[in-house]
Amino acid sequence: MKLYCIETGRLSANAYFITDGLSRNAVCIDCGEDVNAVRAAEEKYGFKVTAVLLTHGHFDHAGAAKDLQDGGAKIYISEKDAEKLQSDLNLGKYMGYTMKKLTPDFTFNDGDELIFGDLKIKAVGTAGHTSGSASFIAEDALFTGDTLFCGSWGRTDLGDGNFNDLISSVKKLFSLKGDYKVFPGHGERTTLQRERESNPISEFL
């Protein structure tokens, strides 16, 4: 598995691209709001985004989804967060951003395994930042969206966020066996063991 990352948009969201190393097809985890940045990454690294997995439906993570869908990519989002792609629940209007509405091609639930060629990606329900937030596991990589950050955690005061749900979700991630490289929706990467040992959210667990 090969992994690439770009930082995009006014809120500096991380957009990740993973390939099986054999084909030119790439799975994008959180495409961000700027489709031109995604297209530039495709050209730079020589892949084509054929699927977009969204950790949640906020505009800074999903704003480019419609344009990518129109270009042939399949859009995946949790069943609970799908409505955000068609309403102001994506929060774009509060930042002066008009997100193009779309209907996802596929929805998933906690525990579903998504297969793209030789890539196997497991969806993990991690509600809290939004009611339908999800994380993804691919080999030794854990993509946490706006649930868990390096030394911090996601806000729960936006839309349908819920702090108690977030705490349960962080517990769920911390209970995963072994260690993972953690790739959050914003900021620097970290490891799951590092966050278990030092993240201040531990006082609420």
Backbone as JSON Lines, residues from 0, in Angstrom:
{"i":0,"aa":"M","n":[0.84,-1.2,0.0],"ca":[0.0,0.0,0.0],"c":[0.87,1.24,0.0]}
{"i":1,"aa":"K","n":[0.57,2.17,-0.87],"ca":[1.26,3.46,-0.9],"c":[0.31,4.55,-0.45]}
{"i":2,"aa":"L","n":[0.83,5.51,0.29],"ca":[0.01,6.56,0.88],"c":[0.57,7.93,0.52]}
{"i":3,"aa":"Y","n":[-0.33,8.82,0.12],"ca":[0.02,10.21,-0.19],"c":[-0.94,11.12,0.57]}
{"i":4,"aa":"C","n":[-0.5,12.33,0.85],"ca":[-1.35,13.27,1.58],"c":[-1.14,14.69,1.06]}
{"i":5,"aa":"I","n":[-2.24,15.43,0.97],"ca":[-2.16,16.86,0.69],"c":[-3.0,17.59,1.73]}
{"i":6,"aa":"E","n":[-2.67,18.84,1.96],"ca":[-3.45,19.7,2.85],"c":[-4.23,20.66,1.97]}
{"i":7,"aa":"T","n":[-5.52,20.78,2.21],"ca":[-6.34,21.54,1.29],"c":[-7.43,22.34,1.99]}
{"i":8,"aa":"G","n":[-7.8,23.47,1.37],"ca":[-8.95,24.24,1.83],"c":[-8.64,25.24,2.92]}
{"i":9,"aa":"R","n":[-9.66,26.03,3.22],"ca":[-9.5,27.13,4.19],"c":[-9.3,26.63,5.61]}
{"i":10,"aa":"L","n":[-9.67,25.39,5.89],"ca":[-9.47,24.84,7.23],"c":[-8.34,23.82,7.27]}
{"i":11,"aa":"S","n":[-7.54,23.8,6.21],"ca":[-6.35,22.94,6.14],"c":[-6.67,21.48,6.48]}
{"i":12,"aa":"A","n":[-7.64,20.94,5.76],"ca":[-7.99,19.54,5.95],"c":[-7.01,18.64,5.21]}
{"i":13,"aa":"N","n":[-6.76,17.49,5.78],"ca":[-5.9,16.5,5.14],"c":[-6.72,15.63,4.19]}
{"i":14,"aa":"A","n":[-6.25,15.51,2.97],"ca":[-6.83,14.56,2.01],"c":[-5.79,13.49,1.77]}
{"i":15,"aa":"Y","n":[-6.18,12.23,1.95],"ca":[-5.25,11.11,1.81],"c":[-5.6,10.29,0.57]}
{"i":16,"aa":"F","n":[-4.57,9.74,-0.05],"ca":[-4.75,8.9,-1.22],"c":[-3.96,7.62,-1.0]}
{"i":17,"aa":"I","n":[-4.62,6.49,-1.17],"ca":[-3.93,5.22,-1.01],"c":[-4.1,4.38,-2.26]}
{"i":18,"aa":"T","n":[-3.04,3.68,-2.63],"ca":[-3.06,2.8,-3.79],"c":[-2.51,1.44,-3.37]}
{"i":19,"aa":"D","n":[-2.79,0.44,-4.19],"ca":[-2.25,-0.89,-3.89],"c":[-0.83,-1.06,-4.41]}
{"i":20,"aa":"G","n":[-0.3,-0.01,-5.05],"ca":[1.05,-0.06,-5.56],"c":[1.19,-0.79,-6.88]}
{"i":21,"aa":"L","n":[0.08,-1.35,-7.37],"ca":[0.1,-2.11,-8.61],"c":[-0.64,-1.4,-9.74]}
{"i":22,"aa":"S","n":[-1.76,-0.77,-9.39],"ca":[-2.57,-0.08,-10.4],"c":[-2.45,1.43,-10.2]}
{"i":23,"aa":"R","n":[-3.01,2.17,-11.14],"ca":[-3.02,3.63,-11.04],"c":[-4.24,4.13,-10.28]}
{"i":24,"aa":"N","n":[-5.13,3.23,-9.89],"ca":[-6.33,3.64,-9.18],"c":[-6.01,4.0,-7.73]}
{"i":25,"aa":"A","n":[-6.63,5.06,-7.24],"ca":[-6.41,5.49,-5.87],"c":[-7.74,5.65,-5.15]}
{"i":26,"aa":"V","n":[-7.73,5.31,-3.87],"ca":[-8.85,5.58,-2.98],"c":[-8.5,6.83,-2.19]}
{"i":27,"aa":"C","n":[-9.37,7.8,-2.23],"ca":[-9.16,9.05,-1.49],"c":[-9.97,9.01,-0.2]}
{"i":28,"aa":"I","n":[-9.33,9.3,0.89],"ca":[-10.03,9.42,2.17],"c":[-10.11,10.9,2.51]}
{"i":29,"aa":"D","n":[-11.32,11.43,2.44],"ca":[-11.61,12.85,2.65],"c":[-10.95,13.7,1.56]}
{"i":30,"aa":"C","n":[-11.74,14.08,0.58],"ca":[-11.22,14.78,-0.6],"c":[-11.01,16.26,-0.39]}
{"i":31,"aa":"G","n":[-11.49,16.8,0.74],"ca":[-11.35,18.24,0.96],"c":[-12.34,19.03,0.12]}
{"i":32,"aa":"E","n":[-12.18,20.33,0.08],"ca":[-13.14,21.19,-0.61],"c":[-12.66,21.67,-1.97]}
{"i":33,"aa":"D","n":[-11.4,21.42,-2.31],"ca":[-10.81,21.97,-3.53],"c":[-10.5,20.86,-4.53]}
{"i":34,"aa":"V","n":[-11.36,20.7,-5.53],"ca":[-11.15,19.63,-6.51],"c":[-9.88,19.85,-7.3]}
{"i":35,"aa":"N","n":[-9.48,21.1,-7.5],"ca":[-8.26,21.38,-8.25],"c":[-7.02,20.84,-7.53]}
{"i":36,"aa":"A","n":[-7.06,20.87,-6.21],"ca":[-5.95,20.32,-5.44],"c":[-5.87,18.81,-5.61]}
{"i":37,"aa":"V","n":[-7.03,18.18,-5.68],"ca":[-7.06,16.73,-5.91],"c":[-6.54,16.4,-7.3]}
{"i":38,"aa":"R","n":[-6.98,17.15,-8.29],"ca":[-6.52,16.92,-9.66],"c":[-5.0,17.13,-9.77]}
{"i":39,"aa":"A","n":[-4.49,18.11,-9.05],"ca":[-3.05,18.36,-9.07],"c":[-2.3,17.19,-8.46]}
{"i":40,"aa":"A","n":[-2.86,16.6,-7.4],"ca":[-2.22,15.44,-6.78],"c":[-2.24,14.25,-7.73]}
{"i":41,"aa":"E","n":[-3.35,14.08,-8.45],"ca":[-3.42,12.99,-9.43],"c":[-2.31,13.13,-10.47]}
{"i":42,"aa":"E","n":[-2.13,14.33,-10.95],"ca":[-1.1,14.57,-11.97],"c":[0.3,14.4,-11.41]}
{"i":43,"aa":"K","n":[0.5,14.89,-10.21],"ca":[1.83,14.82,-9.6],"c":[2.26,13.39,-9.31]}
{"i":44,"aa":"Y","n":[1.33,12.61,-8.76],"ca":[1.7,11.26,-8.32],"c":[1.33,10.16,-9.32]}
{"i":45,"aa":"G","n":[0.62,10.51,-10.37],"ca":[0.34,9.55,-11.42],"c":[-0.74,8.54,-11.12]}
{"i":46,"aa":"F","n":[-1.74,8.93,-10.31],"ca":[-2.86,8.02,-10.05],"c":[-4.17,8.67,-10.46]}
{"i":47,"aa":"K","n":[-5.24,7.89,-10.42],"ca":[-6.59,8.37,-10.71],"c":[-7.49,7.99,-9.56]}
{"i":48,"aa":"V","n":[-8.16,8.99,-8.97],"ca":[-9.08,8.72,-7.86],"c":[-10.34,8.06,-8.41]}
{"i":49,"aa":"T","n":[-10.58,6.84,-7.98],"ca":[-11.76,6.1,-8.43],"c":[-12.79,5.91,-7.31]}
{"i":50,"aa":"A","n":[-12.39,6.19,-6.07],"ca":[-13.32,6.09,-4.94],"c":[-12.94,7.11,-3.89]}
{"i":51,"aa":"V","n":[-13.94,7.68,-3.25],"ca":[-13.74,8.65,-2.17],"c":[-14.47,8.15,-0.94]}
{"i":52,"aa":"L","n":[-13.74,7.93,0.14],"ca":[-14.34,7.53,1.41],"c":[-14.35,8.74,2.34]}
{"i":53,"aa":"L","n":[-15.52,9.11,2.79],"ca":[-15.65,10.3,3.64],"c":[-15.79,9.9,5.1]}
{"i":54,"aa":"T","n":[-14.97,10.52,5.96],"ca":[-15.1,10.25,7.38],"c":[-16.35,10.9,7.95]}
{"i":55,"aa":"H","n":[-16.79,11.98,7.31],"ca":[-18.04,12.63,7.7],"c":[-18.41,13.64,6.6]}
{"i":56,"aa":"G","n":[-19.57,14.28,6.77],"ca":[-20.11,15.07,5.68],"c":[-19.87,16.56,5.73]}
{"i":57,"aa":"H","n":[-18.96,17.04,6.55],"ca":[-18.7,18.48,6.59],"c":[-17.97,18.94,5.33]}
{"i":58,"aa":"F","n":[-18.23,20.17,4.94],"ca":[-17.74,20.7,3.66],"c":[-16.24,20.65,3.51]}
{"i":59,"aa":"D","n":[-15.5,20.87,4.6],"ca":[-14.04,20.93,4.47],"c":[-13.43,19.57,4.17]}
{"i":60,"aa":"H","n":[-14.21,18.51,4.36],"ca":[-13.75,17.17,4.05],"c":[-14.42,16.61,2.79]}
{"i":61,"aa":"A","n":[-15.58,17.15,2.44],"ca":[-16.38,16.55,1.37],"c":[-16.74,17.51,0.25]}
{"i":62,"aa":"G","n":[-16.26,18.75,0.31],"ca":[-16.7,19.75,-0.65],"c":[-16.43,19.44,-2.1]}
{"i":63,"aa":"A","n":[-15.37,18.69,-2.39],"ca":[-15.02,18.35,-3.77],"c":[-15.67,17.07,-4.25]}
{"i":64,"aa":"A","n":[-16.49,16.45,-3.42],"ca":[-17.02,15.12,-3.73],"c":[-17.88,15.1,-4.99]}
{"i":65,"aa":"K","n":[-18.71,16.11,-5.17],"ca":[-19.59,16.14,-6.33],"c":[-18.79,16.22,-7.62]}
{"i":66,"aa":"D","n":[-17.8,17.08,-7.68],"ca":[-16.98,17.19,-8.88],"c":[-16.24,15.9,-9.18]}
{"i":67,"aa":"L","n":[-15.75,15.24,-8.12],"ca":[-15.06,13.97,-8.32],"c":[-16.03,12.88,-8.77]}
{"i":68,"aa":"Q","n":[-17.23,12.91,-8.22],"ca":[-18.26,11.97,-8.65],"c":[-18.6,12.18,-10.12]}
{"i":69,"aa":"D","n":[-18.74,13.42,-10.52],"ca":[-19.03,13.72,-11.93],"c":[-17.9,13.24,-12.84]}
{"i":70,"aa":"G","n":[-16.7,13.13,-12.28],"ca":[-15.56,12.66,-13.05],"c":[-15.39,11.15,-13.03]}
{"i":71,"aa":"G","n":[-16.33,10.46,-12.37],"ca":[-16.31,9.0,-12.39],"c":[-16.0,8.32,-11.07]}
{"i":72,"aa":"A","n":[-15.61,9.07,-10.05],"ca":[-15.3,8.45,-8.75],"c":[-16.59,8.09,-8.01]}
{"i":73,"aa":"K","n":[-16.55,6.99,-7.27],"ca":[-17.67,6.56,-6.45],"c":[-17.5,7.14,-5.05]}
{"i":74,"aa":"I","n":[-18.58,7.68,-4.51],"ca":[-18.53,8.34,-3.21],"c":[-19.15,7.45,-2.13]}
{"i":75,"aa":"Y","n":[-18.41,7.26,-1.05],"ca":[-18.85,6.44,0.08],"c":[-18.93,7.31,1.33]}
{"i":76,"aa":"I","n":[-19.99,7.13,2.11],"ca":[-20.13,7.83,3.38],"c":[-21.02,6.98,4.28]}
{"i":77,"aa":"S","n":[-20.93,7.17,5.58],"ca":[-21.76,6.39,6.48],"c":[-23.23,6.69,6.24]}
{"i":78,"aa":"E","n":[-24.04,5.73,6.51],"ca":[-25.49,5.89,6.31],"c":[-26.01,7.07,7.12]}
{"i":79,"aa":"K","n":[-25.5,7.25,8.34],"ca":[-25.99,8.31,9.21],"c":[-25.58,9.71,8.76]}
{"i":80,"aa":"D","n":[-24.48,9.82,8.04],"ca":[-24.01,11.16,7.63],"c":[-24.36,11.49,6.18]}
{"i":81,"aa":"A","n":[-25.01,10.58,5.48],"ca":[-25.3,10.79,4.06],"c":[-26.12,12.05,3.81]}
{"i":82,"aa":"E","n":[-27.05,12.37,4.71],"ca":[-27.92,13.52,4.5],"c":[-27.15,14.84,4.48]}
{"i":83,"aa":"K","n":[-25.97,14.86,5.07],"ca":[-25.19,16.1,5.1],"c":[-24.71,16.49,3.7]}
{"i":84,"aa":"L","n":[-24.64,15.55,2.8],"ca":[-24.2,15.84,1.44],"c":[-25.29,16.53,0.62]}
{"i":85,"aa":"Q","n":[-26.48,16.65,1.2],"ca":[-27.61,17.24,0.48],"c":[-28.26,18.38,1.25]}
{"i":86,"aa":"S","n":[-27.61,18.85,2.31],"ca":[-28.25,19.88,3.13],"c":[-27.22,20.8,3.76]}
{"i":87,"aa":"D","n":[-27.72,21.82,4.45],"ca":[-26.82,22.76,5.13],"c":[-26.12,22.14,6.33]}
{"i":88,"aa":"L","n":[-26.43,20.88,6.62],"ca":[-25.73,20.19,7.7],"c":[-24.25,19.99,7.38]}
{"i":89,"aa":"N","n":[-23.86,20.25,6.12],"ca":[-22.43,20.18,5.78],"c":[-21.66,21.39,6.3]}
{"i":90,"aa":"L","n":[-22.38,22.41,6.79],"ca":[-21.83,23.59,7.46],"c":[-21.11,24.58,6.53]}
{"i":91,"aa":"G","n":[-21.16,24.34,5.24],"ca":[-20.48,25.24,4.32],"c":[-20.96,26.67,4.38]}
{"i":92,"aa":"K","n":[-22.26,26.85,4.52],"ca":[-22.81,28.21,4.49],"c":[-22.29,29.08,5.63]}
{"i":93,"aa":"Y","n":[-21.86,28.45,6.72],"ca":[-21.36,29.22,7.85],"c":[-19.94,29.73,7.61]}
{"i":94,"aa":"M","n":[-19.31,29.21,6.54],"ca":[-17.96,29.65,6.18],"c":[-17.94,30.3,4.8]}
{"i":95,"aa":"G","n":[-19.12,30.66,4.29],"ca":[-19.19,31.3,2.99],"c":[-18.86,30.37,1.84]}
{"i":96,"aa":"Y","n":[-19.06,29.07,2.03],"ca":[-18.75,28.08,1.01],"c":[-20.03,27.37,0.59]}
{"i":97,"aa":"T","n":[-20.27,27.32,-0.71],"ca":[-21.44,26.61,-1.22],"c":[-21.02,25.24,-1.71]}
{"i":98,"aa":"M","n":[-21.4,24.23,-0.98],"ca":[-21.04,22.86,-1.35],"c":[-22.07,22.3,-2.32]}
{"i":99,"aa":"K","n":[-21.59,21.72,-3.4],"ca":[-22.49,21.11,-4.39],"c":[-23.14,19.87,-3.78]}
{"i":100,"aa":"K","n":[-24.46,19.8,-3.86],"ca":[-25.19,18.67,-3.29],"c":[-24.98,17.42,-4.13]}
{"i":101,"aa":"L","n":[-24.97,16.29,-3.46],"ca":[-24.83,15.03,-4.18],"c":[-25.46,13.89,-3.4]}
{"i":102,"aa":"T","n":[-25.76,12.82,-4.1],"ca":[-26.21,11.58,-3.51],"c":[-25.05,10.6,-3.55]}
{"i":103,"aa":"P","n":[-24.64,10.05,-2.42],"ca":[-23.51,9.12,-2.44],"c":[-23.84,7.87,-3.24]}
{"i":104,"aa":"D","n":[-22.81,7.26,-3.79],"ca":[-23.01,6.01,-4.53],"c":[-23.22,4.83,-3.58]}
{"i":105,"aa":"F","n":[-22.56,4.89,-2.42],"ca":[-22.66,3.81,-1.46],"c":[-22.65,4.38,-0.04]}
{"i":106,"aa":"T","n":[-23.37,3.71,0.85],"ca":[-23.27,4.03,2.27],"c":[-22.77,2.78,3.01]}
{"i":107,"aa":"F","n":[-22.2,3.0,4.15],"ca":[-21.67,1.87,4.93],"c":[-22.03,2.06,6.39]}
{"i":108,"aa":"N","n":[-21.8,1.01,7.17],"ca":[-22.05,1.03,8.6],"c":[-20.82,0.5,9.34]}
{"i":109,"aa":"D","n":[-20.85,0.62,10.65],"ca":[-19.75,0.18,11.49],"c":[-19.39,-1.28,11.2]}
{"i":110,"aa":"G","n":[-18.11,-1.51,10.96],"ca":[-17.63,-2.87,10.75],"c":[-17.61,-3.35,9.32]}
{"i":111,"aa":"D","n":[-18.2,-2.58,8.41],"ca":[-18.22,-3.0,7.01],"c":[-16.8,-3.0,6.43]}
{"i":112,"aa":"E","n":[-16.53,-3.99,5.58],"ca":[-15.25,-4.05,4.89],"c":[-15.45,-3.62,3.45]}
{"i":113,"aa":"L","n":[-14.66,-2.65,3.02],"ca":[-14.75,-2.1,1.68],"c":[-13.53,-2.57,0.91]}
{"i":114,"aa":"I","n":[-13.75,-3.13,-0.27],"ca":[-12.66,-3.72,-1.04],"c":[-12.5,-2.99,-2.37]}
{"i":115,"aa":"F","n":[-11.26,-2.59,-2.64],"ca":[-10.92,-1.89,-3.88],"c":[-9.67,-2.56,-4.46]}
{"i":116,"aa":"G","n":[-9.88,-3.48,-5.39],"ca":[-8.75,-4.24,-5.9],"c":[-8.11,-5.04,-4.79]}
{"i":117,"aa":"D","n":[-6.82,-4.83,-4.56],"ca":[-6.12,-5.52,-3.48],"c":[-6.18,-4.77,-2.15]}
{"i":118,"aa":"L","n":[-6.85,-3.62,-2.13],"ca":[-6.98,-2.85,-0.9],"c":[-8.23,-3.27,-0.12]}
{"i":119,"aa":"K","n":[-8.04,-3.55,1.15],"ca":[-9.16,-3.85,2.03],"c":[-9.19,-2.78,3.12]}
{"i":120,"aa":"I","n":[-10.32,-2.11,3.23],"ca":[-10.45,-1.01,4.17],"c":[-11.66,-1.27,5.07]}
{"i":121,"aa":"K","n":[-11.46,-1.23,6.36],"ca":[-12.54,-1.48,7.32],"c":[-13.07,-0.16,7.85]}
{"i":122,"aa":"A","n":[-14.38,-0.01,7.82],"ca":[-15.04,1.17,8.39],"c":[-15.31,0.95,9.87]}
{"i":123,"aa":"V","n":[-14.98,1.95,10.66],"ca":[-15.21,1.9,12.1],"c":[-16.08,3.08,12.49]}
{"i":124,"aa":"G","n":[-17.26,2.84,12.99],"ca":[-18.14,3.92,13.4],"c":[-17.55,4.65,14.59]}
{"i":125,"aa":"T","n":[-17.36,5.96,14.43],"ca":[-16.78,6.77,15.52],"c":[-17.58,8.07,15.67]}
{"i":126,"aa":"A","n":[-18.84,7.92,16.01],"ca":[-19.72,9.07,16.19],"c":[-19.19,9.99,17.28]}
{"i":127,"aa":"G","n":[-19.58,11.26,17.17],"ca":[-19.19,12.24,18.18],"c":[-19.0,13.6,17.56]}
{"i":128,"aa":"H","n":[-18.04,13.72,16.64],"ca":[-17.89,14.98,15.9],"c":[-19.15,15.23,15.08]}
{"i":129,"aa":"T","n":[-19.64,14.19,14.45],"ca":[-20.99,14.16,13.85],"c":[-21.61,12.84,14.24]}
{"i":130,"aa":"S","n":[-22.91,12.72,14.02],"ca":[-23.61,11.49,14.4],"c":[-23.17,10.29,13.58]}
{"i":131,"aa":"G","n":[-22.64,10.55,12.38],"ca":[-22.24,9.45,11.52],"c":[-20.76,9.43,11.2]}
{"i":132,"aa":"S","n":[-19.95,10.06,12.01],"ca":[-18.51,10.06,11.76],"c":[-17.97,8.64,11.74]}
{"i":133,"aa":"A","n":[-16.95,8.43,10.89],"ca":[-16.33,7.11,10.78],"c":[-14.83,7.26,10.69]}
{"i":134,"aa":"S","n":[-14.15,6.2,11.05],"ca":[-12.7,6.08,10.84],"c":[-12.48,4.89,9.92]}
{"i":135,"aa":"F","n":[-11.29,4.79,9.36],"ca":[-10.99,3.71,8.43],"c":[-9.65,3.06,8.78]}
{"i":136,"aa":"I","n":[-9.62,1.74,8.68],"ca":[-8.4,0.99,8.9],"c":[-7.97,0.36,7.58]}
{"i":137,"aa":"A","n":[-6.72,0.62,7.18],"ca":[-6.14,0.0,6.0],"c":[-4.74,-0.46,6.39]}
{"i":138,"aa":"E","n":[-4.56,-1.78,6.49],"ca":[-3.31,-2.36,6.97],"c":[-2.96,-1.76,8.32]}
{"i":139,"aa":"D","n":[-1.8,-1.09,8.46],"ca":[-1.41,-0.55,9.76],"c":[-1.73,0.93,9.89]}
{"i":140,"aa":"A","n":[-2.59,1.44,9.0],"ca":[-2.96,2.86,9.01],"c":[-4.38,3.04,9.53]}
{"i":141,"aa":"L","n":[-4.56,4.03,10.37],"ca":[-5.87,4.36,10.93],"c":[-6.17,5.82,10.6]}
{"i":142,"aa":"F","n":[-7.23,6.02,9.82],"ca":[-7.64,7.36,9.41],"c":[-8.79,7.78,10.3]}
{"i":143,"aa":"T","n":[-8.59,8.82,11.09],"ca":[-9.53,9.14,12.16],"c":[-10.41,10.36,11.9]}
{"i":144,"aa":"G","n":[-10.29,11.0,10.74],"ca":[-11.13,12.16,10.47],"c":[-11.02,13.2,11.56]}
{"i":145,"aa":"D","n":[-12.16,13.69,12.03],"ca":[-12.16,14.69,13.1],"c":[-12.55,14.09,14.44]}
{"i":146,"aa":"T","n":[-12.25,12.81,14.61],"ca":[-12.5,12.15,15.9],"c":[-11.3,12.28,16.81]}
{"i":147,"aa":"L","n":[-10.13,11.92,16.31],"ca":[-8.92,11.91,17.13],"c":[-7.79,12.61,16.38]}
{"i":148,"aa":"F","n":[-7.15,13.56,17.06],"ca":[-6.02,14.28,16.5],"c":[-4.76,13.99,17.32]}
{"i":149,"aa":"C","n":[-3.65,14.45,16.82],"ca":[-2.41,14.36,17.58],"c":[-2.51,15.28,18.79]}
{"i":150,"aa":"G","n":[-2.63,14.71,19.96],"ca":[-2.71,15.49,21.19],"c":[-4.03,16.19,21.43]}
{"i":151,"aa":"S","n":[-5.06,15.85,20.67],"ca":[-6.35,16.53,20.82],"c":[-7.46,15.64,20.28]}
{"i":152,"aa":"W","n":[-8.65,16.23,20.15],"ca":[-9.81,15.48,19.66],"c":[-10.76,16.44,18.97]}
{"i":153,"aa":"G","n":[-11.77,15.89,18.31],"ca":[-12.67,16.7,17.51],"c":[-13.71,17.48,18.3]}
{"i":154,"aa":"R","n":[-14.14,18.58,17.72],"ca":[-15.2,19.4,18.33],"c":[-16.53,18.63,18.29]}
{"i":155,"aa":"T","n":[-17.36,18.92,19.27],"ca":[-18.69,18.31,19.31],"c":[-19.8,19.35,19.42]}
{"i":156,"aa":"D","n":[-19.45,20.61,19.19],"ca":[-20.43,21.69,19.33],"c":[-20.93,22.18,17.97]}
{"i":157,"aa":"L","n":[-20.78,21.36,16.95],"ca":[-21.21,21.74,15.6],"c":[-22.31,20.78,15.14]}
{"i":158,"aa":"G","n":[-23.47,21.31,14.81],"ca":[-24.53,20.46,14.26],"c":[-24.94,19.36,15.22]}
{"i":159,"aa":"D","n":[-24.78,18.12,14.78],"ca":[-25.26,16.98,15.58],"c":[-24.13,16.3,16.34]}
{"i":160,"aa":"G","n":[-23.1,17.04,16.72],"ca":[-22.03,16.47,17.52],"c":[-22.49,16.13,18.92]}
{"i":161,"aa":"N","n":[-21.78,15.21,19.56],"ca":[-22.15,14.78,20.91],"c":[-20.89,14.33,21.64]}
{"i":162,"aa":"F","n":[-20.56,15.0,22.74],"ca":[-19.31,14.72,23.44],"c":[-19.28,13.31,24.03]}
{"i":163,"aa":"N","n":[-20.39,12.85,24.59],"ca":[-20.41,11.51,25.17],"c":[-20.17,10.45,24.09]}
{"i":164,"aa":"D","n":[-20.74,10.68,22.9],"ca":[-20.5,9.76,21.8],"c":[-19.03,9.77,21.39]}
{"i":165,"aa":"L","n":[-18.43,10.97,21.39],"ca":[-17.02,11.07,21.03],"c":[-16.15,10.3,22.01]}
{"i":166,"aa":"I","n":[-16.44,10.43,23.29],"ca":[-15.67,9.71,24.3],"c":[-15.77,8.21,24.06]}
{"i":167,"aa":"S","n":[-16.97,7.73,23.76],"ca":[-17.16,6.3,23.49],"c":[-16.36,5.88,22.26]}
{"i":168,"aa":"S","n":[-16.31,6.75,21.27],"ca":[-15.59,6.43,20.04],"c":[-14.09,6.39,20.27]}
{"i":169,"aa":"V","n":[-13.57,7.32,21.06],"ca":[-12.14,7.3,21.36],"c":[-11.78,6.05,22.15]}
{"i":170,"aa":"K","n":[-12.63,5.67,23.08],"ca":[-12.41,4.42,23.82],"c":[-12.35,3.25,22.85]}
{"i":171,"aa":"K","n":[-13.22,3.27,21.89],"ca":[-13.27,2.21,20.88],"c":[-11.97,2.13,20.09]}
{"i":172,"aa":"L","n":[-11.46,3.29,19.7],"ca":[-10.2,3.31,18.96],"c":[-9.04,2.86,19.86]}
{"i":173,"aa":"F","n":[-9.01,3.35,21.09],"ca":[-7.93,2.98,22.0],"c":[-7.94,1.5,22.33]}
{"i":174,"aa":"S","n":[-9.1,0.85,22.2],"ca":[-9.22,-0.57,22.52],"c":[-8.78,-1.48,21.37]}
{"i":175,"aa":"L","n":[-8.48,-0.89,20.21],"ca":[-7.98,-1.7,19.1],"c":[-6.68,-2.37,19.5]}
{"i":176,"aa":"K","n":[-6.49,-3.6,19.1],"ca":[-5.29,-4.32,19.48],"c":[-4.07,-3.79,18.73]}
{"i":177,"aa":"G","n":[-2.97,-3.7,19.44],"ca":[-1.73,-3.28,18.81],"c":[-1.65,-1.78,18.59]}
{"i":178,"aa":"D","n":[-0.75,-1.4,17.71],"ca":[-0.53,0.01,17.42],"c":[-0.87,0.28,15.96]}
{"i":179,"aa":"Y","n":[-1.21,1.51,15.66],"ca":[-1.49,1.94,14.3],"c":[-0.85,3.29,14.06]}
{"i":180,"aa":"K","n":[-0.49,3.56,12.82],"ca":[-0.13,4.91,12.42],"c":[-1.44,5.67,12.25]}
{"i":181,"aa":"V","n":[-1.57,6.79,12.9],"ca":[-2.83,7.55,12.9],"c":[-2.71,8.74,11.96]}
{"i":182,"aa":"F","n":[-3.67,8.83,11.03],"ca":[-3.71,9.92,10.06],"c":[-5.02,10.69,10.27]}
{"i":183,"aa":"P","n":[-4.96,11.82,10.97],"ca":[-6.17,12.58,11.32],"c":[-6.63,13.5,10.2]}
{"i":184,"aa":"G","n":[-7.82,14.05,10.38],"ca":[-8.41,14.93,9.38],"c":[-7.74,16.3,9.3]}
{"i":185,"aa":"H","n":[-7.05,16.69,10.35],"ca":[-6.31,17.95,10.38],"c":[-5.04,17.72,11.19]}
{"i":186,"aa":"G","n":[-4.0,18.45,10.86],"ca":[-2.8,18.39,11.66],"c":[-1.9,17.21,11.33]}
{"i":187,"aa":"E","n":[-0.91,17.02,12.2],"ca":[0.14,16.04,11.95],"c":[-0.29,14.63,12.3]}
{"i":188,"aa":"R","n":[0.38,13.67,11.68],"ca":[0.12,12.27,11.97],"c":[0.71,11.89,13.31]}
{"i":189,"aa":"T","n":[0.26,10.79,13.86],"ca":[0.73,10.34,15.16],"c":[0.63,8.81,15.2]}
{"i":190,"aa":"T","n":[0.66,8.23,16.37],"ca":[0.43,6.79,16.5],"c":[-0.64,6.57,17.56]}
{"i":191,"aa":"L","n":[-1.32,5.46,17.46],"ca":[-2.37,5.18,18.43],"c":[-1.8,5.01,19.83]}
{"i":192,"aa":"Q","n":[-0.64,4.37,19.94],"ca":[-0.04,4.18,21.25],"c":[0.35,5.52,21.88]}
{"i":193,"aa":"R","n":[0.87,6.41,21.08],"ca":[1.22,7.73,21.6],"c":[-0.01,8.43,22.15]}
{"i":194,"aa":"E","n":[-1.13,8.33,21.45],"ca":[-2.34,9.0,21.92],"c":[-2.92,8.3,23.15]}
{"i":195,"aa":"R","n":[-2.83,7.0,23.2],"ca":[-3.26,6.28,24.41],"c":[-2.51,6.8,25.64]}
{"i":196,"aa":"E","n":[-1.22,7.06,25.44],"ca":[-0.35,7.41,26.57],"c":[-0.38,8.89,26.92]}
{"i":197,"aa":"S","n":[-0.64,9.77,25.94],"ca":[-0.43,11.2,26.21],"c":[-1.58,12.12,25.83]}
{"i":198,"aa":"N","n":[-2.59,11.64,25.11],"ca":[-3.67,12.55,24.71],"c":[-4.46,12.99,25.93]}
{"i":199,"aa":"P","n":[-4.68,14.28,26.11],"ca":[-5.41,14.78,27.3],"c":[-6.84,14.26,27.43]}
{"i":200,"aa":"I","n":[-7.38,13.71,26.34],"ca":[-8.76,13.21,26.42],"c":[-8.86,12.03,27.38]}
{"i":201,"aa":"S","n":[-7.72,11.45,27.74],"ca":[-7.72,10.3,28.64],"c":[-8.39,10.61,29.97]}
{"i":202,"aa":"E","n":[-8.37,11.87,30.37],"ca":[-9.0,12.22,31.65],"c":[-10.51,12.03,31.62]}
{"i":203,"aa":"F","n":[-11.09,11.94,30.44],"ca":[-12.54,11.75,30.33],"c":[-12.91,10.28,30.08]}
{"i":204,"aa":"L","n":[-11.93,9.44,29.87],"ca":[-12.22,8.05,29.52],"c":[-12.49,7.19,30.74]}
